């Protein structure tokens, strides 16, 4: 009887061991239904933490970029090769935007940014920005974005094919065609992300007169001058910085700036 009970115990222990081994084997091999699908978007940005909220002690810098000298005459753009765009600009011809001198003798489309002194941000703003193609023209002419921030490239020209050609030096080159929407349809959009800070020229390989600039910053402290030549940089922690104004024709100018807690400082540039 004792031997029979001992044998039953051995059998029970063996059965439990086999069940345990089988269970471990199954847990190590995920089924097809639970295996995650790989990401396929070539322009997807890496997942990052949400941008940190500005410090309550953050400073603000505002200013303007003045132009010294006689304003150059910008060439009138001929769009005769694309009839629909040519018709759209008949009443008000489009001029090149390499240099735009405002009526108050300031410059539009100057990228003003913190060149040094700021820590690179860990996360880009979640909201995407838009580079539109409308009546065969890039809007805006100069777009400032952060490293890792999404740019939605849109073609709003019905029935018109564009070819967007980004020409970076530090980021991989990017060149793609984008047909326009059918009349009344939603304009097509393609997402683009750059992961290194630099100034990137943009052109259209179909329409030689189309040019733009994308300025990619590794920190969120930048601005682009508007139709009054003004810019604004917010959320800047107290400290010392090199503030730089960049223009595609007139180059750069650096100014050393120190801001205190909650300080509102005015910094003006003059390019010529």
Buried (B, 14 or more C-beta within 10 A) or exposed (E): EEEEEEEEEEEEEEEEEEEEEEEEEEEEEEEEEEEEEEEEEEEEBEEEEEBEEBEEEBBBBBBBBBBEEEEEEBEEBEBEEBEBBBEBBEEEEBBBBBBBBBEEBBBBBBBBBBBEBBEEBEBBBEEBBBBBBBBBBBBBBBBBBBBBBBBBBBBBBEEBBBBBBBEBEEBEEBEEEBEBBEEEEEBBBBBBBBBBBBBBBBBBEBBEBBBBBBBBBBBBBBBBBBEEBBBEBBBBBBBEBBBBBBBBEBEEBEBEBEBEEEBEBEBBBBBE
